[in-house]
Amino acid sequence: MLGSTHGTLTTNSRHARVAACGRPPGPAVHVHGRSAAAEDVDVSGRPLHSAVPDLDRFFRPESVAVIGASDAEGRPNTGITRQLIAWAERVGARLHPVHPSRSAVFGLPCVPSVADLPEPVDLAVLLVRDPLPLVDELASAKVKFAVAFASGFAETGAEGTAAQARLSAAVRRGGLRLLGPNTNLNAFEEFREDLEGPAIALITQSGHQGRPVFTLQELGIRLSHWAPTGNEADLETADFISYFASRPEVGAIAMYVEGLKDGRSFLLAADRAARAKVPVVAVKVGRTETGARTAASHTGKLTGSDAVVDAAMRQFGVIRVDGLDELQDTAALLARARPPRAEGVVVYSISGGTGAHFSDLATAAGLPLPTLGAEKQAELHQWIPDDLSVANPVDNGGHPVGDWRGRKIIDAILADPSVGVLICPITGPFPPMSDKLAQDLVDAAEETDKLVCVVWGSPVGTEAAYRTTLLGSSRVATFRTFANCITAVRAYLEHHRFTAGYRSPFDDAPRTPSPSARKAQALLRPGEQLSEHAAKQLLRAYGIRVPREQLVTSAAAAVRAAGLVGYPVAMKASAPQLAHKTELGLVRLGLTSASQVRDTYRDLTDIARYEGVELDGVLVCQMVDRGVEMVVGVTHDSLFGPTVTVGIGGVLVEVLRDTAVRVPPFGEDQARAMLTELRGRALLDGVRGMPPCDVDALVEVVLRVQRMALELGDDLAELDVNPLMVLPRGQGAVALDALAVCR
């Protein structure tokens, strides 16, 4: 493989852009194995920096106690004890067996209880069915860390969840840190010490799922740590992300995640990794209901709304892949590849068909395949026949590979300043040409700072060109499938693009409530859904534009209001708990005369009376009909709390479901990125003769709604601004309707 190095939340975002810089996180305080960031919270009281747990003594303890140790043949604990003794010897730790009825285990002196340990220990491994009774003893003995292998906790249902809650509470009281329960021995695996270069640190909630990544060592790729988190009664995935991101030997973090214990902790940890420019690659279970249900039964974890999890990972630079094969290949590339010198990808092959096939897949995946310039093409045609295309993909026809020309072609491609990645798909062995091609690629990779990738397509994988030449190189990234190569290279380019301009959104999250928050709080009605009129007042408090309108309680007042608002007008019934006015016939549009207004008022009140709706009045509203209807909203996710959604709105919102979501806090760059994810994004640019919309105004509304979500927190259960009419460029955006639900 490869050798390597390792917007302010504002109501006026267009005029408050901040240069990307990436300040370091706040200082951390380490106490008894736990750590806490310096007191720094956002407007809702949530932390703005992640704590970095001091896990050095977990992975490299000086002393270890094995409680329930055994050397009796045929007992499960015997094999575990034997493995732990070997591990302790490798890491230089003193191991103390603990068992009430044994004086020695495998020749080591054994004590009957934790209280009888001859010295304070860093790590206690609990080989017992119920770890809870031991927690107080461990705390009294000042044990720093414990590992509980026992199952039968949250993964089993309500009774097990209650037992796990008791275990978590006891651990918190005692001040120690616990890995598990329902975990395994993966943290104590034997890692190869003869491998060099940046390493992969591995986090898994299911130990078996980390095996493909662990076996990368057999291909020469270094692993430094393995954290099998299990049910996460205490130590969680986020703790290990934060710790691994601070380790100088870690080049990438690979994760298999079935669920997240706490969404906020995960985001803070991902933010720390992004600041440190350490890539995080994750397989996250729960894309389907079946996967989510299975994950819950396995580790008792919440998988969360997959759309929100996916968006949260994307906004903090976590690279989500689908399979374990993608996890290992992507993590290996990101751990060891130098940052790109350019983003251009060139596909080089000995077959026009191979090059065309790979290029189609790469282009569809979004990889940039620039056309090589005329001078570069002329240079390549010195060694490649003129009838073959060298524009990109580059087809050499086969024969130049077998002689001195092969290396000349590779060097010429890599010398192009627009090229940052060279990919050579070799669909099958064809010695001696494939042997020489592989060697030329390896030799060229040793002399360049650009990324060289090879796809070795042979299903056998025993060829010397693959096993010895390619896998023996620390500078060539070797893959077995087109798809995995494309996934990894795309992640590589996206990661470096993301971290190059990364500024933590937590740096600019609001610390104190704005005047808007104080106004809005006075408008909330705990436990109620606000009327449209009241919901619009909430928007107005945050500077979000609404149409001219008046709330009236008589036909005569409606006529007067229409004259003040200006014809044509819309009229709507207004009442708390009234969510679907259109379906009930309680909305009328385009009224142009006093008589229409008078009659409509009577119709609306009659319908409301028939439907049993108690109105607080009828809204007479300005008509706004020149723009694109969007929706902007706030909902609460079980893991992440308030989330902000934007999408194509109006009556199509429930049909198209074309939306994008983000977890606050986020800046203007993420608000704009949300729009690029919409399938209907082109509508905002103007289609079929329509003028371009005021995208800046739409982004401004998204950021103001986000501020509302942050400041009102749990008091605002739901907000739905639909439609938000985005007017032609320079004319702003107007919230035509709104629904707000208070807790």
C-alpha positions in Angstrom: 0.0 0.0 0.0 1.1 3.6 0.5 3.6 5.5 2.6 2.4 8.9 3.9 1.9 11.7 6.2 -0.6 11.7 8.1 -19.8 30.0 9.2 -20.8 31.5 11.9 -24.5 30.9 13.0 -25.8 34.2 12.2 -28.9 35.9 10.9 -26.9 37.6 8.2 -24.8 34.8 6.8 -24.0 36.4 3.5 -22.1 39.2 5.3 -20.4 37.1 8.0 -18.3 34.5 6.3 -15.3 33.3 8.2 -12.1 32.2 6.7 -11.5 28.5 7.2 -8.9 28.0 9.9 -9.5 25.0 12.2 -8.8 26.1 15.7 -7.7 23.4 18.2 -10.3 22.1 20.6 -10.6 23.4 24.1 -8.3 22.0 26.8 -9.2 18.7 28.4 -9.0 17.8 32.1 -8.2 14.1 32.9 -9.4 12.8 36.2 -9.1 9.1 37.2 -9.4 7.9 33.7 -12.2 10.2 32.8 -11.8 13.6 31.1 -13.9 16.6 30.6 -13.5 19.5 28.2 -13.1 23.0 29.8 -16.5 24.4 30.6 -17.9 25.5 27.3 -21.5 24.9 26.4 -23.9 26.1 23.7 -27.1 28.1 24.2 -29.0 24.9 25.1 -26.4 23.9 27.7 -24.8 21.1 25.6 -21.0 20.7 25.5 -19.1 22.2 22.6 -15.9 20.2 22.9 -15.4 16.4 23.3 -13.6 15.0 26.2 -10.6 12.7 25.4 -10.6 9.8 27.8 -7.1 8.8 29.0 -7.1 5.3 27.6 -3.3 4.7 27.6 -3.5 2.5 30.7 -6.4 0.5 29.1 -4.4 -0.5 26.0 -1.0 -0.5 27.7 -1.6 -1.3 31.4 1.2 -1.9 33.9 -0.9 -4.3 35.9 -3.9 -6.5 35.1 -6.3 -8.5 37.3 -8.3 -11.4 35.8 -11.3 -12.0 38.0 -12.6 -15.5 37.5 -9.3 -16.8 36.1 -9.1 -20.5 35.5 -6.7 -23.2 34.3 -9.1 -26.1 34.5 -9.2 -27.9 31.1 -12.6 -27.6 29.3 -13.7 -24.4 31.1 -14.4 -21.4 28.8 -12.5 -19.1 31.2 -9.4 -21.2 30.8 -8.8 -20.2 27.2 -9.5 -16.6 27.9 -7.1 -16.6 30.9 -4.4 -18.2 28.7 -4.9 -15.5 26.0 -4.8 -12.7 28.6 -1.5 -14.0 30.1 0.1 -14.0 26.7 -1.2 -10.5 26.0 0.0 -9.2 29.3 3.5 -10.5 28.5 3.5 -8.8 25.1 2.5 -5.4 26.6 4.8 -5.7 29.6 2.0 -5.9 32.2 2.0 -7.8 35.5 -1.0 -10.2 35.6 -2.8 -11.2 38.8 -5.4 -14.1 38.7 -8.3 -13.7 41.1 -10.4 -16.7 42.1 -11.9 -17.6 45.5 -10.9 -21.2 45.5 -7.5 -21.3 43.7 -4.0 -20.6 45.0 -2.4 -20.5 41.6 -3.5 -20.3 37.9 -1.1 -21.4 35.2 1.7 -21.1 37.8 0.8 -17.5 38.8 -0.1 -16.8 42.4 -3.9 -16.3 42.7 -5.7 -14.2 45.3 -9.3 -14.9 46.4 -10.7 -11.4 45.9 -10.2 -7.9 44.5 -9.4 -6.6 48.0 -6.5 -9.1 48.2 -4.7 -7.8 45.1 -1.0 -7.2 45.9 -0.9 -3.8 44.1 -3.3 -1.3 42.5 -4.2 -2.4 39.0 -4.9 -0.5 35.8 -7.3 -3.0 34.2 -9.6 -5.7 35.6 -11.0 -8.3 33.2 -14.3 -9.7 34.6 -14.9 -13.3 33.6 -18.1 -13.5 35.7 -21.7 -13.9 34.8 -22.8 -10.8 36.7 -20.3 -8.0 36.9 -22.5 -5.6 39.0 -21.5 -6.9 42.4 -17.8 -6.4 41.6 -18.1 -2.7 40.6 -18.0 -1.3 44.2 -15.0 -3.5 45.0 -13.1 -2.4 41.9 -13.9 1.3 42.8 -12.6 0.8 46.3 -9.4 -0.7 45.0 -8.9 2.3 42.7 -9.0 0.2 39.5 -9.0 2.5 36.5 -10.6 0.2 33.8 -12.7 -2.9 33.7 -13.9 -5.2 30.9 -17.2 -7.0 31.2 -17.7 -9.9 28.8 -21.1 -11.1 30.2 -24.1 -10.9 28.0 -27.8 -10.8 29.0 -28.1 -7.0 29.2 -29.8 -4.4 26.9 -29.6 -6.7 23.9 -32.2 -9.0 25.6 -35.0 -6.6 26.2 -36.6 -4.6 29.0 -35.2 -6.7 31.9 -31.7 -6.7 30.5 -31.9 -2.9 29.8 -32.8 -2.3 33.4 -29.8 -4.4 34.5 -27.5 -2.5 32.2 -28.8 0.8 33.6 -27.9 -0.4 37.1 -24.5 -1.4 35.9 -23.9 2.0 34.3 -25.0 3.8 37.4 -22.6 1.8 39.6 -19.7 2.5 37.2 -20.5 6.3 37.3 -20.6 6.2 41.2 -17.3 4.3 41.4 -15.4 6.5 39.0 -13.9 3.7 36.9 -14.4 3.2 33.2 -16.0 0.0 31.8 -15.8 -1.6 28.4 -18.9 -3.7 27.7 -20.9 -5.6 28.7 -21.5 -8.1 25.9 -18.0 -7.5 24.5 -15.1 -9.9 23.7 -11.4 -10.3 23.6 -10.6 -8.3 20.5 -8.8 -5.6 22.5 -6.2 -8.2 23.5 -5.4 -9.5 20.0 -1.8 -10.0 18.9 -0.9 -7.1 16.6 2.1 -7.4 14.3 5.0 -5.2 15.5 7.1 -5.5 12.3 4.8 -3.2 10.2 5.6 0.4 9.7 3.7 3.5 8.6 0.4 5.1 9.8 -1.9 2.5 11.3 -5.6 1.8 11.3 -7.4 1.9 14.7 -10.5 -0.3 14.7 -13.8 0.1 16.6 -16.5 -2.5 16.4 -19.7 -3.3 18.3 -19.6 -6.8 17.0 -16.1 -8.3 17.3 -16.5 -10.7 14.3 -17.3 -7.8 12.0 -13.8 -6.4 12.5 -12.0 -9.5 11.3 -11.6 -8.4 7.7 -9.9 -5.2 8.8 -7.7 -7.0 11.4 -6.4 -9.4 8.7 -5.1 -6.5 6.6 -2.0 -7.0 8.6 -1.4 -10.1 6.5 -1.2 -7.7 3.5 1.3 -5.5 5.2 -1.0 -2.9 6.6 -0.5 -1.9 10.2 -3.2 -2.0 12.9 -2.6 -0.3 16.2 -5.7 -0.8 18.4 -9.0 -2.7 18.4 -11.9 -1.4 20.6 -14.8 -3.9 20.8 -17.4 -1.7 22.5 -20.3 -4.1 22.9 -23.3 -2.6 24.6 -21.5 0.6 25.7 -22.8 0.8 29.2 -20.0 3.3 29.8 -17.2 3.6 27.3 -18.7 4.2 23.9 -17.7 4.6 20.2 -17.2 8.3 20.6 -14.7 7.9 23.4 -12.5 5.7 21.2 -12.8 8.1 18.2 -11.6 11.0 20.3 -8.7 8.9 21.8 -7.6 7.4 18.5 -7.8 10.8 16.7 -5.2 12.1 19.2 -2.8 9.2 18.7 0.2 10.1 16.4 0.5 6.6 15.0 -3.2 6.4 13.8 -3.7 7.3 10.2 -7.3 6.3 10.0 -10.2 5.0 12.1 -12.3 2.1 10.8 -15.6 1.4 12.5 -18.4 -1.1 12.5 -21.3 0.6 14.3 -24.7 -1.0 15.1 -26.0 2.0 17.0 -24.9 5.1 18.7 -25.2 5.6 22.5 -25.4 9.4 22.3 -25.6 11.5 19.1 -24.0 14.6 20.5 -21.0 12.7 21.9 -20.6 11.1 18.4 -20.6 14.5 16.7 -18.1 16.0 19.1 -15.8 13.1 18.6 -16.2 13.2 14.8 -15.4 16.9 15.0 -12.2 16.2 16.9 -11.1 13.7 14.2 -11.9 16.3 11.5 -9.9 19.0 13.3 -7.0 16.5 13.5 -7.5 15.5 9.8 -7.8 11.9 10.8 -10.2 10.1 8.5 -13.1 8.1 10.0 -14.6 5.3 7.9 -17.7 3.6 9.1 -20.1 0.8 8.3 -23.3 1.8 10.1 -26.1 -0.8 10.4 -29.7 0.4 10.2 -30.4 1.4 6.6 -33.4 -0.9 6.7 -35.9 -1.8 9.4 -34.5 -5.4 9.4 -31.0 -4.2 10.0 -32.1 -1.8 12.7 -34.1 -4.5 14.4 -31.2 -7.0 14.3 -28.8 -4.5 15.6 -31.0 -3.8 18.6 -31.2 -7.5 19.4 -27.4 -7.8 19.1 -26.1 -4.9 21.2 -29.2 -3.2 22.5 -28.4 0.0 20.6 -30.5 2.7 19.1 -29.7 2.8 15.4 -31.5 6.2 15.0 -33.2 7.6 11.9 -30.9 6.5 9.1 -31.4 9.7 7.1 -30.3 11.7 10.1 -27.3 9.5 10.9 -26.2 9.6 7.3 -26.5 13.4 7.2 -24.7 13.8 10.5 -21.8 11.6 9.4 -21.5 13.5 6.1 -21.6 16.9 7.7 -18.7 16.0 10.0 -16.7 14.2 7.4 -17.3 10.6 8.5 -17.1 8.4 5.4 -19.9 5.9 5.4 -19.5 2.7 3.4 -21.8 -0.3 3.0 -19.6 -3.4 3.2 -16.7 -4.8 5.3 -14.7 -5.1 2.1 -15.2 -1.4 1.4 -14.3 -0.6 5.0 -11.0 -2.4 4.8 -10.0 -1.0 1.4 -11.1 2.6 2.1 -9.5 2.7 5.5 -6.3 1.2 4.3 -6.0 3.8 1.5 -6.9 6.8 3.7 -4.5 5.7 6.4 -1.4 5.6 4.2 -1.9 7.8 1.2 -0.3 11.3 1.0 -2.7 14.2 0.5 -3.5 14.7 -3.2 -1.4 17.1 -5.3 -4.3 17.5 -7.7 -7.8 16.0 -8.0 -7.6 14.7 -11.6 -7.9 10.9 -12.0 -6.4 9.2 -15.1 -7.3 5.6 -16.0 -4.5 3.7 -17.7 -5.0 0.3 -19.2 -3.8 -2.1 -21.9 -7.3 -2.5 -23.2 -9.7 0.0 -24.6 -12.6 -2.0 -23.2 -11.2 -2.1 -19.7 -10.5 1.6 -19.7 -13.9 2.5 -21.0 -15.7 0.3 -18.5 -13.7 1.6 -15.5 -14.1 5.2 -16.7 -17.8 4.9 -17.0 -18.1 3.6 -13.4 -15.7 6.2 -12.1 -17.4 9.1 -13.8 -20.8 7.9 -12.6 -19.4 7.9 -9.1 -18.3 11.5 -9.4 -14.5 11.0 -9.9 -13.0 13.8 -12.0 -11.5 12.4 -15.2 -10.0 15.4 -16.9 -9.1 15.3 -20.6 -5.4 15.4 -21.0 -4.1 18.4 -22.9 -3.0 18.3 -26.5 0.7 18.5 -25.6 0.5 15.6 -23.2 -1.4 13.5 -25.7 1.3 14.2 -28.3 3.9 13.1 -25.8 2.1 9.9 -25.0 1.8 9.1 -28.8 5.6 8.9 -28.9 5.2 5.5 -27.3 1.5 4.6 -28.0 0.1 4.1 -31.6 -1.7 7.1 -33.0 -4.9 5.2 -33.6 -5.4 4.6 -29.8 -7.0 7.2 -27.5 -4.8 8.8 -24.9 -7.2 11.6 -23.9 -8.2 9.8 -20.7 -8.7 6.9 -20.3 -5.2 6.1 -21.8 -5.1 2.9 -23.9 -1.6 1.7 -24.7 -2.7 -1.3 -26.8 -0.7 -3.8 -24.8 2.7 -4.0 -26.6 4.3 -0.9 -25.0 3.9 -2.5 -21.6 6.4 -5.2 -22.4 9.4 -3.0 -23.0 11.0 0.3 -22.0 8.0 2.3 -23.2 5.8 1.1 -20.4 7.6 3.1 -17.7 7.9 6.2 -19.9 4.1 6.3 -20.3 3.5 6.0 -16.6 6.0 8.7 -15.8 4.6 11.0 -18.4 1.0 10.7 -17.0 2.2 11.3 -13.4 4.2 14.4 -14.5 1.0 16.1 -15.7 0.1 18.8 -13.0 -3.6 18.2 -13.4 -3.2 14.5 -12.4 -3.3 13.5 -8.8 -4.3 9.8 -9.1 -3.3 7.2 -11.6 -5.5 4.0 -11.7 -4.5 1.0 -13.6 -7.1 -1.8 -13.9 -5.5 -5.1 -14.7 -8.4 -7.5 -15.3 -6.3 -10.7 -15.3 -2.7 -12.0 -15.3 -0.9 -12.2 -18.7 2.7 -12.8 -17.9 5.3 -11.6 -18.7 3.6 -8.3 -19.7 1.5 -8.1 -16.5 4.5 -8.8 -14.4 6.5 -6.0 -16.0 3.5 -3.6 -15.8 3.1 -4.3 -12.1 6.8 -3.7 -11.5 6.8 -0.5 -13.5 3.9 0.8 -11.5 5.6 0.0 -8.2 8.9 1.6 -9.3 7.1 4.8 -10.5 5.1 5.0 -7.3 8.3 5.0 -5.3 9.5 8.1 -7.1 6.3 10.2 -7.1 4.2 11.9 -4.4 1.0 11.1 -6.3 -1.4 8.2 -5.7 -1.0 5.1 -7.8 -3.7 2.5 -7.6 -3.9 -0.9 -9.2 -7.0 -3.2 -9.5 -5.8 -6.8 -9.8 -8.8 -8.6 -11.2 -7.6 -12.2 -11.1 -9.9 -14.3 -8.9 -6.9 -16.5 -8.0 -4.7 -14.0 -6.2 -1.7 -16.3 -6.0 0.3 -14.7 -8.8 3.7 -13.3 -8.0 2.9 -10.0 -9.6 0.1 -9.6 -7.1 1.3 -11.3 -4.0 4.9 -10.2 -4.1 5.2 -7.1 -6.4 2.0 -5.2 -5.7 1.3 -6.3 -2.1 5.0 -5.9 -1.3 4.9 -2.2 -2.1 4.1 0.4 0.6 3.4 3.0 -2.1 0.9 1.3 -4.4 -2.8 0.9 -3.4 -3.9 -2.5 -4.6 -7.6 -3.5 -4.9 -9.4 -6.6 -6.1 -12.6 -4.9 -7.5 -13.4 -1.9 -9.6 -16.1 -0.8 -7.1 -13.9 -0.8 -4.1 -11.2 1.1 -5.8 -13.6 3.8 -6.9 -15.2 4.0 -3.5 -11.8 4.4 -1.8 -10.4 7.0 -4.2 -13.6 9.0 -4.0 -13.4 8.9 -0.2 -9.7 9.9 -0.4 -10.4 13.0 -2.5 -13.5 14.0 -0.6 -11.7 13.6 2.8 -8.8 15.9 1.9 -11.1 18.4 0.3 -13.3 18.4 3.4 -10.5 18.7 6.0 -8.6 21.3 3.9 -11.4 23.8 4.5 -12.8 22.4 7.7 -13.9 24.8 10.4 -15.6 23.3 13.4 -19.2 24.5 13.6 -19.0 24.2 17.4 -16.5 27.1 17.4 -19.3 29.5 16.3 -22.3 27.9 18.0 -24.2 30.5 20.0 -23.4 30.5 23.7 -26.1 32.9 24.9 -29.7 33.4 23.8 -30.4 36.1 21.3 -33.2 38.8 21.8 -35.2 36.7 19.3 -35.2 33.8 21.8 -36.7 35.9 24.5 -39.5 37.1 22.2 -40.1 33.6 20.9 -40.3 32.1 24.4 -43.2 34.4 25.2 -45.1 33.0 22.2 -44.8 29.3 23.1 -47.7 27.4 24.6 -46.4 24.3 26.4 -48.0 21.1 25.1 -50.0 22.9 22.4 -49.9 23.2 18.6 -49.9 26.9 17.7 -52.3 28.4 15.2 -50.8 29.5 11.9 -51.0 33.1 13.0 -49.1 32.3 16.2 -46.5 30.2 14.4 -45.9 33.0 12.0 -45.3 35.4 14.9 -42.7 32.9 16.1 -41.0 33.2 12.7 -41.2 36.9 12.7 -39.4 37.0 16.0 -36.5 35.4 14.3 -36.6 37.8 11.4 -38.2 35.4 8.9 -40.4 37.2 6.5 -44.1 36.4 6.4 -46.8 37.9 4.2 -48.9 40.9 5.2 -51.9 39.6 7.0 -54.5 40.3 9.6 -56.5 38.0 11.9 -60.2 39.0 11.9 -63.3 37.8 13.6 -66.1 39.2 11.5 -66.9 39.5 7.8 -66.8 43.3 7.9 -63.3 43.2 9.5 -62.3 40.8 6.8 -63.3 43.3 4.1 -61.4 46.1 5.8 -58.3 43.8 6.2 -58.4 42.9 2.5 -58.3 46.6 1.6 -55.3 47.1 3.8 -53.4 44.0 2.7 -54.1 44.6 -0.9 -56.1 42.5 -3.4 -55.9 39.7 -4.4 -55.9 38.1 -1.0 -55.9 34.6 0.5 -58.1 33.7 3.4 -57.5 30.8 5.9 -59.2 29.5 9.0 -56.9 29.9 12.0 -57.0 27.8 15.1 -54.6 25.8 17.3 -54.4 22.1 16.5 -55.5 22.8 12.9 -52.9 21.1 10.8 -54.6 20.3 7.5 -56.7 23.3 6.5 -56.6 22.6 2.7 -58.1 19.1 3.1 -61.0 20.6 5.1 -61.7 23.3 2.6 -60.5 26.0 5.0 -58.2 27.8 2.6 -59.3 30.1 -0.3 -56.9 31.8 -2.7 -57.0 34.7 -5.2 -60.0 36.6 -3.8 -60.4 39.9 -5.7 -63.4 41.7 -4.3 -65.1 42.7 -1.1 -68.1 40.5 -1.9 -65.8 37.4 -2.4 -64.1 38.2 0.9 -67.4 38.6 2.8 -68.8 35.3 1.4 -65.6 33.4 2.0 -65.5 34.5 5.6 -69.0 33.1 6.1 -68.1 29.8 4.2 -64.9 29.3 6.3 -66.7 29.8 9.6 -69.5 27.5 8.6 -67.2 24.7 7.6 -65.2 25.1 10.8 -68.4 24.9 12.9 -69.5 21.8 11.0 -66.1 20.2 11.5 -66.1 21.0 15.2 -63.1 23.4 14.9 -63.1 26.3 17.3 -61.5 29.2 15.4 -59.5 32.0 16.9 -60.3 33.9 13.7 -59.7 34.0 9.9 -56.5 35.2 8.4 -56.6 37.6 5.5 -53.3 37.3 3.8 -51.2 38.9 1.0 -51.0 36.6 -2.1 -47.5 35.6 -3.1 -47.3 33.4 -6.1 -44.1 34.1 -8.0 -41.4 31.6 -6.9 -40.6 28.1 -5.9 -42.3 26.4 -3.0 -39.9 25.0 -0.5 -40.2 23.5 3.0 -38.0 24.2 6.0 -38.6 22.5 9.3 -37.4 21.3 12.7 -37.9 17.9 14.2 -36.4 16.0 17.1 -34.3 12.9 16.5 -34.0 10.3 19.3 -30.2 10.4 19.1 -29.2 13.8 17.9 -32.0 16.1 19.2 -33.1 19.0 17.1 -32.6 18.5 13.3 -33.2 20.9 10.5 -34.8 19.9 7.1 -35.1 21.7 3.8 -36.7 20.3 0.7 -39.1 20.8 -2.2 -42.3 22.0 -0.6 -46.0 22.8 -1.2 -48.4 20.0 -1.8 -45.6 17.9 -3.3 -43.6 17.5 -0.1 -45.3 14.3 0.9 -45.2 12.9 -2.6 -41.6 13.6 -3.7 -40.0 13.4 -0.2 -37.1 15.4 -1.7 -35.4 16.7 1.4 -32.0 17.1 3.1 -31.3 17.2 6.8 -28.6 18.5 9.1 -27.9 18.4 12.8 -27.2 21.8 14.4 -24.9 23.5 14.7 -23.8 24.0 11.1 -22.7 26.9 9.0 -23.6 28.5 5.7 -21.5 25.9 3.8 -23.6 23.1 5.1 -26.8 25.0 4.5 -25.8 25.4 0.8 -24.7 21.7 0.7 -28.2 20.7 1.7 -29.6 22.3 -1.4 -27.2 20.5 -3.7 -28.5 17.2 -2.3 -32.0 17.9 -3.5 -33.2 16.1 -6.7 -35.2 19.2 -7.5 -32.3 21.6 -7.0 -32.5 22.8 -10.6 -35.9 24.4 -9.8 -34.0 27.1 -7.8 -31.8 27.9 -10.8 -34.8 28.6 -13.0 -36.4 26.2 -15.5 -38.7 26.6 -18.5 -38.3 30.3 -18.6 -38.6 30.9 -14.9 -36.0 33.3 -13.3 -33.4 32.0 -10.9 -34.5 32.1 -7.3 -33.0 34.0 -4.3 -31.0 31.1 -3.0 -29.1 33.4 -0.6 -32.5 34.2 1.0 -33.4 30.5 1.3 -30.0 29.8 3.0 -30.7 32.7 5.3 -34.0 31.2 6.4 -32.4 27.8 7.0 -29.8 29.4 9.3 -32.4 31.4 11.2 -34.6 28.2 11.6 -31.4 26.5 12.9 -30.9 29.2 15.4 -34.5 28.8 16.5 -33.9 25.1 17.0 -30.8 25.6 19.0 -32.2 28.3 21.3 -35.7 26.9 21.9 -34.4 23.4 22.2 -36.9 20.9 23.6 -39.5 23.6 24.1 -40.1 23.5 20.3 -41.1 19.9 19.4 -41.7 20.6 15.7 -41.7 23.4 13.2 -42.9 23.1 9.6 -42.6 26.1 7.3 -44.5 25.0 4.2 -44.6 26.5 1.7 -41.7 28.9 2.0 -42.0 30.8 -1.3 -38.5 31.5 -2.6 -38.9 34.6 -4.9 -36.7 35.6 -7.9 -33.1 36.5 -7.1 -32.8 39.5 -4.9 -36.4 39.5 -3.8 -36.1 37.2 -0.7 -38.3 34.4 0.6 -41.7 34.5 2.3 -43.1 31.9 4.7 -46.7 31.5 3.5 -47.7 28.9 6.1 -46.3 27.5 9.3 -47.0 24.9 11.9 -45.4 24.8 15.3 -45.8 22.3 18.1 -44.6 23.1 21.6 -43.6 20.5 24.3 
